[in-house]
Amino acid sequence: MRANLSRKAEDYLEAIFNITQEKGYVRIRDIAAELGVKPPSAVEMVKKLDNQGYVVHKRYEGVFLTSVGEEMGRRLKDRHDTIRAFLISIGVPEKIADMDACTMEHELATKTVEQIKNLVTFIELGPENPEWLDHFRTFCDTGRHSCNKMRDAYSAKDELSINEVSEAGASAN
């Protein structure tokens, strides 16, 4: 279903879906504002999406998702939200997570996004502040792993940088 849509077309379809969910209707100017493009550019892409059967564009009435367009928009939004939630859970600031999710959502395999979604759900359903997530935050702040296994494995070294830990892990493989 995604094979015939460019990244740009996916962005438009997701924007149309989001605007529909928010306002109940979509005008060309809404799409242009959402995506930071000029209205003629939005008209051009909407025509393409109309020709592909994802939307119906009625001049002076607006842009309407077809059932196929709505399903695709829902999938695209879910991919974006999943990746964004994952990035936020690992400490990426929200604004950056949103921008990066926009980039990543087009490139990741469906199975990868499913597994990220499973991890995000696992985190959300777990205790409010899981110990392993605290360990990860500590690692991000200090470059040190707080689990005994890592301390024991590298107790001979006084200070380990993240690069040294990476190199040690790579040589063990």
C-alpha positions in Angstrom: 0.0 0.0 0.0 2.9 2.4 0.7 4.9 1.5 -2.4 3.3 4.1 -4.6 3.6 7.1 -2.2 6.7 9.3 -2.0 7.9 10.6 1.4 6.4 14.0 0.4 3.1 12.4 -0.4 3.1 10.5 2.9 3.7 13.8 4.7 0.7 15.4 2.9 -1.5 12.4 3.6 -0.6 12.4 7.3 -1.1 16.2 7.5 -4.6 15.8 5.9 -5.4 13.0 8.3 -4.3 15.1 11.3 -6.2 18.2 10.3 -9.3 16.1 9.6 -9.0 14.6 13.1 -8.5 18.1 14.7 -10.9 20.3 12.7 -13.3 17.9 11.0 -12.6 19.5 7.6 -9.5 20.4 5.5 -8.8 23.3 3.3 -5.8 23.8 1.0 -4.6 26.7 3.2 -4.7 24.3 6.3 -2.5 21.8 4.5 -0.1 24.6 3.4 0.1 26.0 6.9 0.7 22.6 8.5 3.5 21.7 6.1 5.0 25.1 5.7 4.5 25.2 1.9 2.7 27.6 -0.4 -0.9 26.9 -1.4 -0.1 26.1 -5.1 2.3 23.4 -3.9 -0.4 22.0 -1.7 -2.9 22.0 -4.6 -0.4 20.2 -6.8 0.1 17.4 -4.3 -3.6 17.1 -3.4 -4.3 16.6 -7.1 -1.8 13.8 -7.2 -3.3 12.2 -4.1 -6.8 12.7 -5.6 -5.6 10.9 -8.8 -4.2 8.0 -6.7 -7.5 7.6 -4.9 -6.4 8.7 -1.4 -8.4 12.0 -1.3 -11.2 13.8 -3.0 -10.6 17.5 -3.7 -13.6 19.5 -4.3 -12.8 23.1 -5.2 -14.4 25.5 -2.7 -15.5 22.6 -0.5 -12.2 21.2 0.7 -10.2 18.0 0.8 -11.7 14.7 2.0 -10.0 11.4 2.7 -11.2 8.3 0.9 -11.4 5.2 3.0 -8.1 4.1 1.6 -6.6 7.5 2.4 -8.0 7.5 5.9 -6.5 4.0 6.6 -3.1 5.1 5.2 -3.3 8.4 7.2 -4.1 6.4 10.4 -1.1 4.1 9.7 1.2 7.0 9.0 0.2 8.8 12.2 0.6 5.7 14.2 4.1 5.2 12.8 5.0 8.8 13.7 3.5 8.6 17.1 5.2 5.3 17.9 8.7 6.5 16.9 8.1 9.9 18.6 7.1 8.1 21.9 10.2 5.9 21.6 12.5 8.8 21.1 11.0 10.7 24.0 11.3 7.6 26.3 15.0 7.5 25.7 15.5 11.1 26.6 15.3 12.9 23.2 13.6 16.4 23.7 10.1 16.5 22.4 10.7 19.0 19.6 13.7 17.0 18.3 11.8 13.7 18.7 8.9 15.1 16.6 11.3 16.2 13.8 13.3 13.0 13.9 10.1 10.9 13.8 9.1 12.7 10.6 12.3 11.5 9.0 12.4 8.0 10.5 8.8 7.1 9.8 9.5 6.9 6.1 12.6 4.7 6.3 11.9 2.0 8.9 10.6 -1.4 8.0 7.1 -2.3 9.3 8.5 -5.0 11.6 11.0 -2.5 13.1 8.1 -0.1 13.9 6.1 -2.9 15.3 8.9 -3.8 17.7 9.4 -0.2 18.7 5.7 0.0 19.4 5.9 -3.2 21.5 8.8 -1.6 23.5 7.0 1.6 24.0 3.9 -0.3 25.1 6.1 -2.4 27.4 7.5 0.7 29.0 4.1 2.4 29.4 2.6 -0.7 31.0 5.5 -1.2 33.4 6.2 0.5 36.7 6.2 4.3 36.6 9.9 4.6 36.9 11.6 1.2 35.9 15.0 0.6 37.3 16.5 -0.2 33.9 15.3 3.2 32.6 17.0 4.9 35.5 20.2 2.9 34.7 20.0 4.1 31.1 19.5 7.8 32.1 22.6 7.4 34.4 24.5 5.9 31.5 23.5 8.8 29.3 24.6 11.3 31.9 27.8 9.7 33.0 28.9 7.2 30.4 28.9 4.5 33.1 26.7 1.5 33.3 25.4 0.9 36.8 24.6 -2.8 36.5 26.9 -5.2 38.5 27.7 -7.2 35.4 29.3 -4.3 33.6 31.2 -3.1 36.7 32.5 -6.6 37.3 33.5 -7.1 33.7 35.4 -3.9 33.6 36.5 -3.5 37.3 40.2 -3.5 36.2 39.6 -0.2 34.4 39.2 2.8 36.5 37.3 5.0 33.9 35.6 3.7 30.9 34.4 6.0 28.1 31.4 5.1 26.0 33.8 4.4 23.1 35.9 2.0 25.2 32.7 0.1 26.2 31.7 -0.1 22.5 35.1 -1.2 21.4 35.2 -3.9 24.2 31.7 -5.1 23.1 32.7 -5.2 19.4 35.9 -7.2 20.1 33.9 -9.7 22.2 31.8 -10.5 19.1 
